[in-house]
Amino acid sequence: MNLLDILSLESIIVDLKGESKEEIITELVNSLPVGDAITDRDQALQAVLDREKIMSTGIGDGIAIPHGKSAAVTELVAAMGTQRRGMDFDALDGEPAYVFFLLVSPTNISGPHIKALARISRLLKNEEFKKKLIDANSAEEIIATIEAAERDIPAAN
């Protein structure tokens, strides 16, 4: 799985404005284009917020991967954002999150969702990659950073 297969320039936000978990998640969901893959943004948002209530998706080490499953999407959709000041996301390590990947997938399909989670986790283990994402000044810079990482960091078999 290549992250650029599920991310678009429009769904990447540099310097998220949100001041709470809900605001960050809302901002990310609102960047998703409504169309063939997502029919109802509000329903997709609610699915992610409901999942977040069950257990925080702040995985630690400055990363949060809010995700959910919704009948409002027909295929895996993703958004990504950064926030230099960091946001308390109830992470396992108690540290703020700076990099946010949002995933919403159909309720009846798990494979792409799990592959995307695994790929994001693998890429973000690389500290240099993570730092470049946080320091990026534009969505284009983030795309270029992801392209380079996708070439340099092999996918797990």
C-alpha positions as CSV (number, residue, x, y, z in Angstrom):
1,M,0.0,0.0,0.0
2,N,1.3,3.4,-1.0
3,L,-0.1,6.3,1.1
4,L,-0.3,8.5,-1.9
5,D,-2.9,6.1,-3.3
6,I,-5.3,7.3,-0.6
7,L,-4.1,10.8,0.1
8,S,-4.7,13.9,-2.1
9,L,-3.2,17.4,-2.0
10,E,-6.6,18.6,-0.8
11,S,-6.7,16.2,2.2
12,I,-3.4,17.3,3.6
13,I,-3.4,20.2,6.1
14,V,-0.3,21.9,7.4
15,D,-0.7,23.6,10.7
16,L,-4.1,22.2,11.9
17,K,-6.1,24.9,13.7
18,G,-8.1,22.6,16.1
19,E,-7.7,23.0,19.8
20,S,-9.2,19.7,20.8
21,K,-9.3,16.1,19.6
22,E,-12.8,16.7,18.2
23,E,-11.8,19.9,16.4
24,I,-8.7,18.2,14.9
25,I,-10.7,15.2,13.7
26,T,-13.5,17.5,12.3
27,E,-10.9,19.5,10.4
28,L,-9.4,16.4,8.9
29,V,-12.8,14.9,7.9
30,N,-13.8,18.2,6.4
31,S,-10.8,18.0,4.1
32,L,-12.1,14.8,2.5
33,P,-13.8,15.4,-0.8
34,V,-17.5,14.4,-1.0
35,G,-18.0,12.3,-4.1
36,D,-17.9,8.7,-5.1
37,A,-15.8,7.5,-2.1
38,I,-17.6,9.5,0.6
39,T,-21.2,10.3,0.5
40,D,-21.8,11.9,3.9
41,R,-19.1,13.7,5.7
42,D,-21.1,14.1,8.9
43,Q,-21.7,10.3,9.1
44,A,-18.0,9.6,8.5
45,L,-17.1,12.2,11.2
46,Q,-19.4,10.5,13.7
47,A,-17.9,7.1,13.0
48,V,-14.4,8.4,13.8
49,L,-15.6,10.3,16.9
50,D,-17.4,7.2,18.1
51,R,-14.2,5.1,17.6
52,E,-12.2,7.7,19.5
53,K,-14.6,7.4,22.5
54,I,-13.8,3.7,22.8
55,M,-10.1,4.2,22.9
56,S,-7.7,7.0,22.0
57,T,-6.0,6.8,18.7
58,G,-3.0,8.8,20.0
59,I,-0.5,6.0,19.6
60,G,2.4,8.0,21.2
61,D,5.7,9.3,19.9
62,G,3.9,12.4,18.6
63,I,1.5,10.5,16.4
64,A,-2.3,10.1,16.3
65,I,-4.2,7.9,13.8
66,P,-7.9,8.6,14.3
67,H,-9.9,6.1,12.2
68,G,-13.3,4.6,11.9
69,K,-15.6,2.6,9.7
70,S,-18.7,4.1,8.1
71,A,-21.5,3.2,5.6
72,A,-20.9,6.7,4.3
73,V,-17.7,5.6,2.5
74,T,-17.4,3.2,-0.3
75,E,-13.6,2.8,-0.2
76,L,-10.8,3.8,2.2
77,V,-10.4,7.5,2.4
78,A,-7.6,9.4,4.2
79,A,-6.5,12.8,5.4
80,M,-3.3,13.9,7.0
81,G,-2.4,17.0,9.0
82,T,0.4,18.4,11.2
83,Q,0.4,20.8,14.2
84,R,3.7,22.1,15.3
85,R,2.5,23.2,18.7
86,G,1.2,19.7,19.4
87,M,-2.2,18.5,20.7
88,D,-3.0,16.4,23.7
89,F,-4.6,13.3,22.1
90,D,-4.6,11.1,25.2
91,A,-1.6,9.3,23.8
92,L,-0.3,6.1,25.5
93,D,2.9,8.0,26.4
94,G,1.2,11.1,27.6
95,E,3.0,13.2,25.0
96,P,1.2,15.6,22.5
97,A,0.6,14.5,18.9
98,Y,2.1,16.5,16.0
99,V,1.3,14.2,13.1
100,F,-2.3,13.1,12.4
101,F,-3.4,10.5,9.8
102,L,-7.2,10.0,9.5
103,L,-8.6,6.9,7.9
104,V,-12.3,6.1,7.2
105,S,-13.2,2.9,5.6
106,P,-16.4,1.0,4.7
107,T,-18.0,-1.0,7.4
108,N,-17.7,-4.3,5.4
109,I,-14.1,-4.1,4.3
110,S,-11.1,-4.4,6.6
111,G,-8.1,-5.3,4.4
112,P,-7.1,-1.8,3.0
113,H,-7.8,-0.2,6.4
114,I,-5.4,-2.5,8.2
115,K,-2.8,-2.2,5.4
116,A,-2.9,1.6,5.7
117,L,-2.5,1.5,9.5
118,A,0.5,-0.8,9.1
119,R,2.1,1.3,6.4
120,I,1.6,4.6,8.3
121,S,3.1,3.0,11.5
122,R,6.1,1.6,9.5
123,L,6.8,5.0,7.9
124,L,6.5,7.0,11.1
125,K,9.0,4.8,12.9
126,N,11.5,6.7,10.8
127,E,12.3,9.8,13.0
128,E,13.7,11.8,10.0
129,F,10.5,11.2,8.0
130,K,8.4,12.3,11.0
131,K,10.4,15.4,11.5
132,K,10.2,16.4,7.8
133,L,6.4,16.1,8.0
134,I,6.2,18.3,11.1
135,D,8.6,20.9,9.6
136,A,6.8,21.0,6.2
137,N,5.4,24.4,5.2
138,S,3.0,23.1,2.5
139,A,0.9,20.2,1.4
140,E,3.2,19.9,-1.6
141,E,6.2,19.5,0.6
142,I,4.4,16.8,2.6
143,I,3.6,15.0,-0.7
144,A,7.2,15.1,-1.7
145,T,8.3,13.8,1.7
146,I,5.9,10.9,1.5
147,E,7.0,10.1,-2.1
148,A,10.6,9.9,-1.0
149,A,9.7,7.8,2.0
150,E,7.6,5.4,-0.1
151,R,10.7,4.9,-2.3
152,D,13.2,4.6,0.6
153,I,11.3,2.6,3.2
154,P,10.1,-0.8,1.9
155,A,6.7,-2.1,2.6
156,A,6.4,-5.1,4.8
157,N,5.6,-8.3,3.0
